[in-house]
Amino acid sequence: MPATGRLTQRKLAPWLFLAPGLIMFMVYVIIPIFQSMWISFYDWDGLGEARWIGTANYVELVDDDAFYTALKNNVIWLVLYMLAVPAGLLIAIFLNQTITGMRLYKSLFFFPFVISQVVVGLMFSWFYAPNFGLFYSLIEWLTGSGVAILADDRYVTYGIIAAGLWPQIAYVMILYLTGLNNVAPDQVEAARLDGAKGWRMLWYVILPQLRPATFIAVVVTLLGALRSFDLVSIMTAGGPFGSSRVLSYYMFEQALSEYGYRMGYGAAIAVVLFAIMMIFISGFIWKMWRDETER
């Protein structure tokens, strides 16, 4: 075979292997994104004829108090959910030691990751339940009166976030444990010879080598905070009085639940949620790329 033919084969081979995955990604991710954007300009119930209304759905969002409540809750989710990253890192560092019984400790910390979000939601619903829930009984014992977390619009969002953090911290921990296994031991030894230890060792030697794990942990945590549909659905169904709604759940209510069948309005909410995701993720990718190029 001529040299040019072999060169062409080498160039084509990677794309042939990537083609099935790229096609699936195009069909199930890219095309639906643009379809959602297109549907957001229509008034459509999902079955009948769609009617073009332009930006009317987005104009309605501007005056929708329920949308702002969901948006505020998503911001709270974003801020508090990021606690999973440092918490997962600290637990991973603790579990990365060689001491007796460490496998048992790892399995206990790993457990929340393998159970379903539905199970997590039910467990925490019982945990917060008035009269017999462990958390309610503990607060009642400490203060003399219990607090119904999921029935109080002041605390309900924070209660659901606490439930979501439990498995999310376990997931981040797994990512960091994998990253810690790839930390170069020669760099650690060299830092010890230079007198580095504790926080200085962590900040200047360990964390720079954990950048890939940190990138994945932050992106996955951001996506989890912005979606957060399942726990809200299981634990409160958006209540009480819509105070625990997030954008993903409000989108479901408007597009698919008995409240609406307004596919266009639900698609407009989905577009806003997608834009928020892209802003955060693009910003973090840009920062990571800038840090790498400056090194």
N, C-alpha and C positions, 0 to 999 in steps of 0.2 A: 504494500500500500504506500502511495506517495506520502512525503512528509506533510504536505498541506492537508491531506485527508485525515491523517492522524491528529493534526493540530485542531481541525474542525471537530473531530469526535471528542477531543478533550474539552473543547469549549462547550459543546452541546450536552455532554454527559451530565454535568451538574444540574442544568436546567431540566433535563428529562426526569431526573430524580425528584426535583422540586415541583414539577408540573402538577402531580395529583394534589399535593397540599395547597399549592397556589390556586388551583381551580376551586377546591372546596372553600378556601378562604374568600375567594371572590364571590362565589355563589351564596354562601351562608353569612357573610359578614359585610363585605363592601357593597354589594347590590342592595341588601336590605336597608343599609344606612341611607342610601340615596332614595330608596322607595319611601322610607319614613319621612324624609325631608319633603318629598313630593306630596305625600298624603296630607302633610300638615297644612297645605294650602287649600284643602277641600273640606267641605261639610259632608261627612259620610258615616253611615251607621254600620258599615261592614258588609252589608248585604245588598242594599238598594243602589240606586244610581248616585254617584258622587257628584257634588255640586261645587264648582270652583268659587272660592270666596277670598282668594288672595291672602293677605296677612291678617285677616280678621281674627283667626285663632290666637295669634301672637298679641294682638291688641287687647283681646279679652284677658289674656294672661296678666297683662300689666295691671288690671283692675280686680284681679282675683285674689281675695284675702287668703283662701285656702292654699293657693300656690305659694304665697309668701311664707305661710306657716311651714309648708313642706320644705321650702328653700332654706329657711332658718334652721330647721331640724337637720337638714343635710350638712349645713355648715358646722353645727355642733357635733354631728357624727364625724366629720372630717377632722376636726381639731382633736377630739378625745380619742378617736380610733388610732391616731398616730402614736399614742402611748404604747401600742402593741410592738412597735419597732424597738425602742430602748428596753422594754420589759423582756421581749424575746431574746435580745442580745445578752442581757444580764443572766437570764436563766440558762442560755446556751453556754456561756462562760462557766457557770457553776457546774453544769452537767458534763463539761469537757474535761473533767478531772478523772484521774484513775484512783478511785477509792472503793472500798468494799460496799456492795449494794447499789452501785451506780446504775446498773441495768434496770433495777427495780424503779429507781427514781426517774429514769428516762421514760419508762413505760407509763408511769403515772402522769408525767407532764405531757406525754404524747397522746394520752387517751382522749382529750377533748377534740383533737383534730380528726379522729376516725369516726366519731359519731355524727349523725345527721343534724343539720341546723334545726330541723323540726323537733328532734329530741331535745336539743339544747333549749329551744324556746319553751317546750312543755316543762322541762326541769326547772327553769327559772320562773315560770308562771306559778308553779307549786311553791317554789322558794319564797316568792313575794306574796303568796296568797294570804288574805286576811284570816285571822283566827287560828289557822293551823300551819301556816308557812313558817319556816325556820327564821327567815329574816324578820318577818312581822313579829314573831314571838320574842326575838332578841331585842328589837327596838322597844317593844312593850315592856320587857323586863328592865331595860336600862332607863327608860324615860317615863314609864307609867302608862303610855298610850302608844299603840301601834300605828304604823303608817302604811296605807294601802298604795304601794308604789304605782301599780299599773292602773289605778283608778284616780290618781291625782295628776292633773295636767302640769303641775310644777315639776314633778319628778319622773314622769313616765318615760320620757325620752332617755334620760340618764340610766334608768333601770334596764331598758332594752340594750343600750350601748354596752353596759356592763356584761350582759349576757353574750353579746357579740364578741367582746374582747377576750372572753375565755378561750374559745377555739382559735381566734385569730393570733393570740400570743403563742399558742402551741405551734401554729403554722410557721410564724416568723422564727421561732426557736429552732425548728427543723432546718430552715434555710441557713441560719447562722451556724448550726452544728456542722452542716455540710461544708460551709465556708471555712470554719476553724480547722477542719481536717486538711485543708489545702494551704494553711499558713506555713510559710517557709521556716523550718526550725533553725536554719543557720542565721536568719535575720534576728530571730528571738534571742539566740545565744549571743550574737554580736551586741545586741542592745543591752543584755545583762552585763556583759563585760564593760560596757560604757557606763554602767550604773543606773540604767533605766529600769523601773519597776512600777507596779501598781498602775495608777491612772496614766502616767507618762508612757509606760509600755503599751497600754491599751490605745491611747490617742495617736501616738506617733508610729507605732509598729504594727499593731494588730488591725486597727480600723482601716488604714489605707489598703490592706490586703483583702478586706471584706467588702470593697466597693461593689463588686458584682452582686453579692448577696444582699447588700443594702439596697441597691437599685431594684431588684426583684421584690424585696420585702415592702418597699415604699409603694411601688406601683400596685402590687396586689392588695395592699392595705387601703390605698386610695380607691381602687375599684370596689372593694368590699364595703367601704363606707358610703360610697355613692349609690350602690345598688341597694343593699340592706332591706330587701323586700321581704324575705322569708320570715325573719324574726318579727318584724312589724305585723305581718299577716297572722302569724301564729299567736303572738302574745296579746295583741290589742286590736287588730283589724283597723288600725288607724285611730282608735279612740284613746281616751274619752273625748268625745265631741271633736274628733279630728285633730287633736293636739299632738299626736305622735306620728302623723303622716310624714312620709318622706317623698321625694319626687317620684321614685319608682313605684311606690304604692299608689300615689295620687294618679299617676299615669294609668295604672291598672283600673282604678275606680272609674275613671272617665271613659276609658276605651272598652273595657270588657266586663265590668261588673253591672249589677242591676241599676246602678245610679246613672248610667250614661249611654253606652254603646256609641260614644262620640269618638270615632277612630281618628278624625282629623285633629281634634283637640288633644287627645292622648298622644298623637304623633308629635304635636308641637311641644308638649312637655318632654317627650323623649329626646327631641332635638336639643332642647335647653340642657338636659342632663348630659347628653353626649358632648356638647360644647364645653361644659364645666370639666368633664373628664379630660378632654383634649387639652384644655388650658393647663391643668395641673400636670398632666403626664408630659406634655411637650416642654413645659418649663423645667421639669426635673431632668428630662433627657438632654435639654440644652445645657443645663448646669453640669451634668456629668460629662458631656462632650467637651465643654470648655475646660473643665478641670483636667481631663486627659490630655488635651492639646497643649496645656500650659506646663505640663510635667516635662 
